[in-house]
Amino acid sequence: MSHQPQLLPHASDHDYRLGASEAERQRLLAQGDLLRPAARELLDRLPLAEGARALDVGCGPLGIMDLLSARTGPHGRVTGLDADRRMIEWARESVAALSLPNVSLVQGTLPSPRLPQAAFDLVHCRLLLINNAHPRGILGAMAASARPGGWIAVQEFDWASWHCDPPHPAWDRLKSLLVPVFGGDVHIGGQLPTLLREVGAMDIGLAAHTFYWRPGDRYQGLLLHFAGLFRDRITANGTDPRTLDALTTELRRHLAHPDTVVREALLVQAWGRIPPA
Ligand SMILES: C[S@@+](CC[C@H](N)C(=O)[O-])C[C@H]1O[C@@H](n2cnc3c(N)ncnc32)[C@H](O)[C@@H]1O
């Protein structure tokens, strides 16, 4: 199967509905800290040599560029690509603060006139596809950016396992109200093996990670945070604002109970090799 799929035109879609606010910057940086050990494990599984060339697509304010920078070393080259100008500015600040000399940044989407095709040893994205209406287009463009014999690697959540215990109807209802307005497929994580195969990747590898949260943990209330961010879209979709307020009040009370635990969405990691020429 060719890794030059017919889906490239949609790769430019970048309606990132979580926005580019200072709060979202901080959320992404904190989330990056949380997911750093998993990202290290992922890179341990990939043959990324010193001197390699890596691309982090949808890098946000840092993504995994610090890890890629350390792995590829002084002769390596890491490129961070993001559609959003503010994200690129913040990434520039992170790169300067962490003194990552081998990292450069590009604003845009794939395919970008500023980036070579069929050139990178590794093309990676994390939490890019879940927010995007055209994940196949992005993956196809990622595959086309990797050199023959190079790798693509993807880390995406799957909300299927995002759950609170004891269960509560307000959790289920709020989660189901968010699914159609989130901007992408919240179950994309579970589809990564098929999606990677569809863009021509071979030797597919898989791993997954999750977490448990308790009251007081930053991510115990993430569903409530999203319900706040997407309030206008949820009500525009037909939910009465009073119903939404009642659900969030009920759920806030439930999540604050000392016995309530939240199991995080599953972070699925999938990687595959682009066939050698
Ligand atoms: C959820 S954030 C993840 C950031 C980073 N990968 C991380 O793990 O912290 C998604 C990022 O992808 C960017 N983005 C969305 N669609 C894009 C596209 N088609 N091409 C490049 N960047 C995109 C957004 O601007 C945002 O910075």
The ligand as a Tripos MOL2 file, in Angstrom:
@<TRIPOS>MOLECULE
LIG
   27    29     1     0     0
SMALL
NO_CHARGES

@<TRIPOS>ATOM
      1 C1         -3.7890   19.2170   22.3500 C.3       1 LIG1
      2 S1         -2.5340   20.2300   21.6860 S.3       1 LIG1
      3 C2         -1.1620   19.1010   21.8990 C.3       1 LIG1
      4 C3          0.1640   19.7890   21.9390 C.3       1 LIG1
      5 C4          1.3750   18.8660   22.1160 C.3       1 LIG1
      6 N1          1.4440   17.8710   21.0500 N.3       1 LIG1
      7 C5          1.3770   18.1860   23.4440 C.2       1 LIG1
      8 O1          1.2570   16.9650   23.4970 O.co2     1 LIG1
      9 O2          1.4920   18.8890   24.4550 O.co2     1 LIG1
     10 C6         -2.7930   20.1720   19.9210 C.3       1 LIG1
     11 C7         -1.9370   21.1680   19.1330 C.3       1 LIG1
     12 O3         -2.0700   20.8780   17.7510 O.3       1 LIG1
     13 C8         -2.1660   22.1050   17.0140 C.3       1 LIG1
     14 N2         -2.8510   21.7720   15.7620 N.ar      1 LIG1
     15 C9         -4.1590   21.4940   15.5670 C.ar      1 LIG1
     16 N3         -4.3870   21.1070   14.2980 N.ar      1 LIG1
     17 C10        -3.1720   21.1520   13.6610 C.ar      1 LIG1
     18 C11        -2.7290   20.8270   12.3550 C.ar      1 LIG1
     19 N4         -3.5900   20.3880   11.4130 N.pl3     1 LIG1
     20 N5         -1.4180   20.9460   12.0660 N.ar      1 LIG1
     21 C12        -0.5360   21.3890   12.9990 C.ar      1 LIG1
     22 N6         -0.8970   21.7190   14.2650 N.ar      1 LIG1
     23 C13        -2.1890   21.5790   14.5980 C.ar      1 LIG1
     24 C14        -2.9040   23.0450   17.9390 C.3       1 LIG1
     25 O4         -2.6320   24.3930   17.6180 O.3       1 LIG1
     26 C15        -2.3390   22.6360   19.2980 C.3       1 LIG1
     27 O5         -1.1890   23.3780   19.6230 O.3       1 LIG1
@<TRIPOS>BOND
     1     1     2 1
     2     2     3 1
     3     2    10 1
     4     3     4 1
     5     4     5 1
     6     5     6 1
     7     5     7 1
     8     7     8 2
     9     7     9 1
    10    10    11 1
    11    11    12 1
    12    11    26 1
    13    12    13 1
    14    13    14 1
    15    13    24 1
    16    14    15 ar
    17    14    23 ar
    18    15    16 ar
    19    16    17 ar
    20    17    18 ar
    21    17    23 ar
    22    18    19 1
    23    18    20 ar
    24    20    21 ar
    25    21    22 ar
    26    22    23 ar
    27    24    25 1
    28    24    26 1
    29    26    27 1
@<TRIPOS>SUBSTRUCTURE
     1 LIG1         1 GROUP 0 **** ****
